[in-house]
Amino acid sequence: MMEGDELLEPLRSFTERSLGLSEPAWRQFLMEEENQLLLGSFFSTADCCDLFLHREPPDGLSAGLHFPTQVRTKVVCVSRKSRQVITKENLQKLLLIQEVQGEDVMSFLTSVSEVTCPLLSNPESSVSWAGGVADEALSFMERQKNEALVMSAQTKGQSFLPPPDGLHGDKGKLSDVKLLHACDWTVIEWAELVSDFLQRDSSAAAMDGSKPLPSEEFNFWQNRLKNLLFIQQQLTSRRALQVASIVEKTQSVYWSTLRDIYRDVQEGLQEAEDVTVNLSPVQQQLEELQQQEYQQLGSRMAAVMEEVRLLWIRSEFYCKPCRVVVLLQEVCNLLIHRSRTFLRGQEVMRGLVTEPGAVLDDVTLVIWTLQKLKEAFSQTRTQLEAQQQDGDTHSCWDFPSHLVFIHLDKFLQRLQSIQEVFRVGLQMSQLSPAVLSGVSGGMWTDVVQQVYQDFVCHVTVLSDCPCDPTDPDDQTFQLHHDQFQAQVSDLDRRLVSVLSRALEACSVSSSAAKLVKMFRFVLERPLILDQLRPHLVRLGQMVLEEVDQTELLFHSEREKSHTLSRFTPTAATRLCWTQQLRLRAEDTLNHYRTIQHLDLDPGESQLVLQRVQQIVDLLQDFRDGLRSDWSSQLDSDCGFILDQPLIQHDQQGMLGVSCSRQLEAALRELRCVSRETDVELRPHASRLFACRDDITRSYLSLSHMVSCYNQVVSGVLQVELPLIQDQLQDLNRTMSELQRNTWSCAGVQQLVEQQKQAVLMLHSTVSEARANMDAMTHIIQGWAELHLLRRSGDSLLEGGATEQSYGPIREQGQELLRLTQVNRTVYGVEDSSESWIRYLDHIDDRVQNGLFQLLLRTLHFLSDNMNPQSCSGVFLGIRLQLQETGSEFEPSVSVGLSDLLKNVISGIYGAASLLPRISVVHHSNYQMLLHDWVKLSYQHRQNQAHGFLSFKGGTTEHSKYCYIKRKTYRTHN
C-alpha cells in the first residue's frame, strides 16, 4: 500500500493527531517495504485482527501485529470488529481506532486482580455498606476486569474467554437462575470465540489475492499454537471448571457444546503442535536462504523443495494440497521479493543506457533462479509419484502446478519482457561500428547509422519510464513496452531494406556470408528473418554453385603437373593442391554455416552438406592414391641411394658424391613427408628417414671434401706436384676408402668427419700457396704496363729512366722474394730440396719473361719516338745556360749525341738489375741474362742505328733537330 490510498487516510489522520507525527515521518514510514507488506496484510486479509503503531525514537514510527512490550508512550490500536476484508465501503463500519497508554492495561489488571476484587469479595470490608452495593461493585469490577483482560489478550494476539458474571469464588449456587443463564451465555460466547479462532486459516491472505511471505505462515502456526495453549489454560482454570460443573449438573443443553469446545481445542492443539514442529525445518531452510547472496539461491532450490516434500510426508495435518499450495506460493512470493530487491525495481530500466550487459546478466540470473525453483518442484512431484508407485501410502501432488506458480509465472513473463528489451538493446548497439562496403556502401552505412541513432532515442525514453518494471501488476510499463516494440519493428523494416539491397549486390558467397555474419545479431529477429529469407536462400544456391565449380576444377586439373618451386617434390605439390581445394570446399561450407542455424530450408541444408562431403571424399581418395604412389616411388629411390658408394668419378674424371641429385631430391621429399603425417614410410624410406639428419650432414661434408679435392688436383702445377706428392697419396687413399663405402654402411658420418680434416688442411695449404703464386703473377704481368721512359716538357730523352721509374720495380722485387719464402713455409720444404729448387726456377722463368716484356716494350717505345715520321714530338731538348764563366749546353753535347743515346739504353737495361734473383742455382742478375736475349739485342741495335742516322746524317731530319735546338735556345734564353 502506498501513500494516497483511501484505506489509510483515517489511520493517517488519527496517528498524526494522537502521536504528534509529522507528515514527512508518515511518508517515510510508508516508503519502507516491510511496512507496506504489513499494512497490506492487515487490510487485505481477515486473519489479522489488530494492528499496533507507536513512536520509535527519534522521529520514526513502528508498526506490528502484536502489542509492543516495554513501551510507555501512547499506542494506536487498530481493531477489526468482524472477520471481514476491509474495503472502502465497509471501512467506517469495521475499523476501530483507539489509543492506549503502553503499560496502562497491565497496571489496571494488576490492581483489579490483586487489590480491588479481593477487597470487595471480603464480607468484612463491606459490613458498613448498604445491602447489594458490594455485590454490584464487585460485578462492575469483574466486568471491567474482563474487558481489560480482553484488551490485554488482543494486544498479545490471544483469545480471552471471559467468565460469567456473578461467579465469585465458590459462592455460585445451582438455584441461582441468573448464574445459570450467565453460564449458558458464557458457553455460547466461548463456542463462538473458539470456533471463530479455529476457523482461521493461513490461506486466507493468499485466497484474498494478497502475496504473503513464508514468515506469515510460520507466524500463523506459532501464534495459533500459543493461543490454543492459552485457551486450554483458560478452559482448565478453576473458574472454567466451575462453569463446566454448573452446566453439567444442571443438565444444560449447552453441556454438549462445552464438551465440543474442549474436544475442538484439544484437536486444534494437536494439529498446531504437529504443523509447528514439521514446519520448523522449512523455516530454517528459508531463513538460511535469505541470508545468502542472490547468486547462490539457484543452487538451494532443490534443498528447499526437499524440505517441503519431507513436510508433506511427516506431517499428519499439513499433507493437504491447499496448505502445500499456499506454502509454495509464499516461497514464490519470497523469491519474487528477493528478485525485485536484487534488480533494484525502478532502477533496472536505467541500465539500458548505462550498463545494459550487466543488467541483462542480472535479469537472466533471476530468470534462471526462478526456473530452478520450478524444476525442483517438478523433480519433487516426480519423486513423490515414484514413491507412491513403490507402495508409499502418502499421496502425490496431483494439484495443478499453475496454482503454485500463478504469481511467479506473471513475474517471469514480465522479466522475459525486460530481458527481451535488453537483448534488443545489446543487438542494436552493435550497429554503431557497422560499415558496409561496395559501390553503395557509404549510402547504406548512413542509413544503418541513422537507424542506430533513432534506436538510442527510443531507448533513452524507455529508460526514463517512471514505473517499476518488476511489478507485474503495474501496467504502465507494459504500455511503454508495447510502444517500444512498435518502434523497434519500424527500425527492423528499415534495416531489412538496407540488408536486402546489400545482399543483392553480393556476387560470391564469401561477401554474402561476411554480411550475414556482420548482422547476425539482427537476423534472429523474426520480422527481419522473414523479409530476408529469399536473399538468404540465394546464398545457399551460391554455395552449391561454388561447390560444383570446385569439383569441376578438380576434374580438369587433376592430371596436370603442379609445381610450386623446383625445391618442392611433385607429389607434395599435388597434395598441397588437393589440400587447397579441400580448404576451398570447407570455406564454402563455412559460408553456408552462417545461415544454417536459421533453418531456412532443411532440404537444402542437407544437400549442401552432402555435396561438400562428396567433394571432401573425392579429394581424400585422390590424396590417398597420391600418398601410396609417392610412398612406393620414394622407397624405391631410397633403396637405390643406400646401395650406392659415397663418392665416385664422373665422366670428366673428377670425383663427386654418388647420385647427388637423387639424394638431394630424396632428402627434400623426406622433409616434406615429415609434414605429411598420412604418408606411409616403407622400409628403405623409413631407414633413410631415421638417419636423414646424419646423412644430410655427411652429404654436405662429402660435397665440400670432393670440391676441395678437385680444386687441389685440377689446378696443380707440374713444379707444384712434387711439393704435395705425399699429401696427395694420403688423400687418394682416403678417397678410395670412401669409394668402397655405401650410404647403408654403419659409421658413415664418423668416417667422413675423420677424413674431412686432412682434405681441408691440404686444400688450405694449396689454396694459400696458389694465392701467393697468383699475387706474384699479377706483379709480373703488371710490368707490361710500367713506363720506364716518360716525356719531360717537349722532349723524351731529357727525362730518361729515373728513380721514379725504378722505385716500383725495386719494391716489387722484394715482394716477390717474400712471397716465395712464404710459399716455402706453407709447403714445409727445405731450401736445398730439389723440388723446391725447380719451383724457384719456375718462378724465375716467369720473372725473366716479365722483365723481357718490360724491356722490349720500352725499347719499342724509344724506337717509335726516334722516328720523325711516326712521332711529331721533340726527341732531345738542349738548354743553353749563361754562366759567369761563359755559356754552356745542358746536357753537354761535347760527348756526342750517340753516346747520350747509349746511356739511355743502358739505363733501360739497368732496370732488370734492380730485382734480386729468385733462382738459387743461377747467380747472374737479370740484366746480364737479358743482354743475351736475341730479340732485345736486335732491338738494341736497331735503336742505335736509327739514332746515329738521325744525329750525324745530312738528311732533312738534321735540320729539324737543329731547328728544335734553336727554338729551344730561344725559349730558354
FENMOBEL-V588530 format. One record per residue. PSI is psi in whole degrees, 0 to 359 (NA if undefined). Layout:
BEGIN
[[PSI] [PSI]]
END
This chain:
BEGIN
[[139] [168] [140] [351] [133] [331] [333] [351] [313] [319] [320] [310] [318] [318] [316] [322] [318] [316] [359] [40] [139] [160] [319] [324] [322] [319] [319] [323] [319] [339] [338] [129] [326] [320] [325] [317] [321] [312] [320] [321] [321] [315] [333] [353] [157] [357] [330] [115] [327] [151] [132] [134] [140] [162] [147] [125] [146] [317] [19] [179] [136] [147] [154] [165] [356] [152] [128] [141] [155] [40] [119] [350] [181] [148] [126] [119] [122] [115] [150] [124] [331] [161] [76] [154] [132] [128] [177] [332] [318] [15] [309] [330] [321] [335] [131] [118] [125] [166] [145] [159] [145] [312] [17] [319] [314] [322] [319] [314] [320] [315] [321] [314] [322] [346] [298] [306] [313] [326] [318] [331] [351] [118] [329] [335] [337] [28] [319] [359] [160] [158] [133] [348] [318] [318] [319] [320] [320] [318] [319] [315] [327] [319] [318] [321] [317] [317] [321] [321] [323] [314] [317] [319] [320] [321] [334] [1] [27] [163] [118] [133] [101] [138] [162] [152] [144] [1] [99] [109] [231] [23] [355] [130] [141] [339] [354] [105] [320] [320] [320] [316] [322] [320] [318] [317] [325] [319] [318] [316] [319] [317] [319] [316] [313] [317] [317] [320] [317] [337] [349] [140] [142] [345] [359] [317] [318] [323] [334] [3] [0] [173] [73] [159] [164] [332] [328] [324] [314] [317] [323] [312] [327] [316] [323] [315] [317] [319] [321] [321] [322] [318] [316] [321] [321] [321] [338] [7] [169] [318] [321] [321] [326] [319] [316] [321] [317] [315] [320] [316] [328] [2] [47] [150] [346] [5] [318] [326] [320] [322] [323] [325] [314] [317] [315] [321] [319] [317] [319] [323] [320] [317] [314] [321] [317] [312] [317] [317] [316] [340] [343] [315] [322] [317] [317] [319] [318] [326] [320] [324] [321] [339] [348] [160] [155] [327] [342] [356] [321] [324] [350] [359] [320] [321] [320] [313] [330] [320] [323] [320] [317] [324] [316] [322] [320] [324] [134] [331] [346] [356] [56] [134] [321] [321] [320] [322] [316] [316] [317] [325] [319] [324] [318] [318] [322] [316] [325] [317] [314] [322] [317] [322] [320] [322] [355] [31] [246] [340] [346] [321] [340] [342] [347] [327] [350] [295] [73] [326] [315] [317] [320] [321] [320] [315] [318] [321] [319] [315] [317] [319] [315] [324] [326] [324] [316] [323] [319] [322] [314] [318] [321] [318] [317] [320] [319] [321] [320] [320] [323] [321] [334] [3] [7] [137] [343] [139] [161] [175] [92] [9] [152] [138] [337] [340] [325] [318] [27] [318] [324] [321] [322] [319] [319] [321] [320] [319] [323] [326] [316] [318] [318] [321] [315] [325] [316] [321] [315] [323] [310] [333] [339] [354] [343] [311] [6] [128] [123] [144] [178] [181] [317] [18] [321] [317] [317] [321] [321] [319] [316] [317] [326] [322] [318] [317] [319] [321] [320] [320] [316] [320] [321] [319] [316] [323] [337] [10] [122] [61] [172] [103] [339] [0] [108] [337] [351] [108] [357] [317] [324] [323] [315] [323] [317] [320] [319] [320] [321] [319] [319] [322] [320] [318] [324] [319] [321] [322] [321] [320] [316] [313] [327] [312] [324] [319] [326] [330] [351] [126] [343] [159] [331] [318] [321] [319] [322] [320] [317] [319] [324] [323] [30] [327] [333] [344] [344] [351] [129] [317] [314] [318] [318] [320] [328] [2] [314] [321] [324] [326] [324] [325] [320] [321] [320] [321] [316] [319] [318] [327] [318] [321] [323] [317] [318] [318] [320] [314] [329] [337] [359] [331] [355] [153] [126] [130] [120] [317] [167] [351] [359] [128] [151] [318] [317] [323] [316] [322] [319] [321] [315] [325] [322] [321] [320] [317] [325] [317] [319] [324] [319] [319] [320] [325] [320] [328] [346] [339] [358] [322] [348] [349] [50] [313] [99] [325] [317] [321] [316] [322] [316] [316] [320] [318] [317] [321] [325] [316] [316] [317] [320] [314] [324] [319] [317] [319] [322] [319] [318] [317] [319] [313] [319] [317] [319] [312] [320] [321] [321] [316] [319] [322] [319] [318] [319] [336] [355] [149] [161] [315] [160] [164] [142] [188] [333] [1] [4] [151] [147] [161] [133] [135] [46] [318] [318] [321] [317] [318] [318] [318] [322] [317] [320] [325] [321] [323] [325] [337] [341] [99] [343] [0] [126] [133] [119] [177] [306] [316] [322] [321] [314] [325] [324] [326] [29] [325] [317] [318] [322] [315] [319] [320] [316] [320] [316] [317] [319] [315] [312] [320] [315] [318] [315] [323] [320] [314] [318] [328] [13] [139] [157] [322] [342] [334] [315] [333] [331] [20] [314] [316] [323] [322] [316] [322] [322] [322] [322] [315] [325] [319] [321] [328] [336] [345] [148] [172] [340] [352] [152] [147] [24] [316] [318] [318] [315] [316] [325] [318] [345] [321] [318] [316] [317] [324] [314] [317] [320] [319] [309] [321] [319] [316] [319] [327] [319] [319] [319] [323] [317] [319] [321] [320] [312] [317] [335] [340] [336] [340] [2] [140] [110] [325] [136] [150] [140] [108] [237] [355] [163] [309] [350] [325] [309] [190] [109] [178] [331] [328] [327] [333] [307] [324] [318] [316] [318] [329] [318] [323] [321] [317] [322] [318] [325] [322] [324] [318] [325] [320] [320] [315] [338] [45] [163] [155] [330] [359] [145] [322] [324] [322] [318] [322] [320] [321] [322] [315] [321] [319] [318] [323] [316] [316] [318] [317] [322] [312] [321] [311] [318] [317] [323] [318] [321] [321] [320] [320] [317] [325] [345] [350] [111] [334] [328] [348] [125] [358] [171] [130] [316] [129] [126] [133] [142] [112] [133] [118] [171] [329] [352] [194] [151] [158] [149] [119] [167] [138] [11] [331] [341] [149] [331] [317] [324] [320] [321] [321] [321] [314] [323] [323] [327] [313] [332] [340] [329] [336] [353] [338] [136] [150] [129] [318] [140] [352] [315] [127] [344] [152] [173] [334] [315] [320] [320] [340] [334] [358] [134] [313] [321] [319] [317] [314] [327] [314] [321] [318] [320] [317] [317] [320] [322] [317] [325] [324] [325] [339] [163] [37] [178] [337] [329] [320] [328] [314] [324] [319] [318] [325] [318] [320] [319] [322] [313] [324] [323] [1] [NA]]
END
